[in-house]
Amino acid sequence: MPSPLLSDATFRRLCQFVHQATGISLNEGKRSLVISRLTPRIQATRCPDFESYLDRLERDPSAPEVTAALNALTTNKTSFFRHPEQFEYLRSVLAASESRIRVWSAGCSTGEEPYSIAMVVRQHLSAHNVTDARILATDLSTEVLEIAKRGEYPESSLDDVPAALRRPYFDAAPGRPVTVKPSLRSLISFGYLNLNSTWPMRGPFDAIFCRNVMIYFTEATRAELASRFARLLRPGGALILGLTESLTTRPETLRHAMPSIFERI
Ligand SMILES: C[S@@+](CC[C@H](N)C(=O)[O-])C[C@H]1O[C@@H](n2cnc3c(N)ncnc32)[C@H](O)[C@@H]1O
């Protein structure tokens, strides 16, 4: 079936709609990606073209189809212990924590990031006299959150998990996906949260991971989110971005600690 038509004017309107709803900034370079990702939704809803599909989204921004469209448009690439040196940094932040540990994975995708955080936290708990630890893991995409909550992964995805951590934290059976053990799962609360909305949590967090999420946002949105993250960190707490990300505009309360890591002053 040929792709439905997308005029320049409708593409611009669509970019505005997505930006307002999520902060994600689409541009001409993303046009073919938008077409390939939304075409199945247009077909599923039997809309004749992009314009009428967009009319439908705009008519009711809280409709399930808006969620489906945003699920389709988000990029969810992730892996266990992605950028391992950042997890070493987390260890040093936890070492300075007192009796309560709180970490937020903002834009957690399919769960590999919060489960990696949970392994580091579990190791910390068993070495120190701390029992109160929680990890919050949030995302805009309801589809990835379902996968994250299931905690089932193909065995090959554990390649980046240090061998010593596999048996304690994953159940494996031949021919079946590996499953996260309850001891890890129980540390994490998964939930829907659009970063471009109001946030219910109060913090303070020891660390906030927001990696490979803000790359899709404008500079102004990144700066605003950085200030909001900074307010939720304890002094000495860390805002951890993706390895290639930086903050052109950063609040005075954040100090550059390492490439892509900022410490709350
Ligand atoms: C590329 S993944 C990054 C996953 C993980 N943080 C990592 O670095 O491996 C980006 C995630 O950000 C989420 N995301 C994009 N815009 C968002 C928003 N406005 N609010 C919350 N999550 C968002 C996407 O759904 C996606 O799962």
The ligand as an ORCA input file, in Angstrom:
! r2SCAN-3c Opt
* xyz 0 1
  C      16.696      6.662     23.345
  S      15.682      6.257     24.721
  C      16.880      6.360     26.030
  C      16.737      5.247     27.046
  C      17.762      5.258     28.169
  N      17.662      6.459     28.948
  C      19.166      5.085     27.631
  O      19.905      6.074     27.502
  O      19.549      3.962     27.316
  C      14.743      7.767     24.929
  C      13.489      7.577     25.758
  O      12.977      8.862     26.109
  C      11.575      8.795     26.079
  N      11.027     10.163     25.942
  C      11.052     10.973     24.860
  N      10.409     12.113     25.111
  C       9.970     12.041     26.400
  C       9.229     12.919     27.241
  N       8.804     14.108     26.826
  N       8.950     12.509     28.494
  C       9.381     11.304     28.938
  N      10.086     10.429     28.195
  C      10.377     10.796     26.933
  C      11.268      7.899     24.889
  O       9.982      7.323     24.968
  C      12.388      6.869     24.988
  O      11.982      5.706     25.672
*
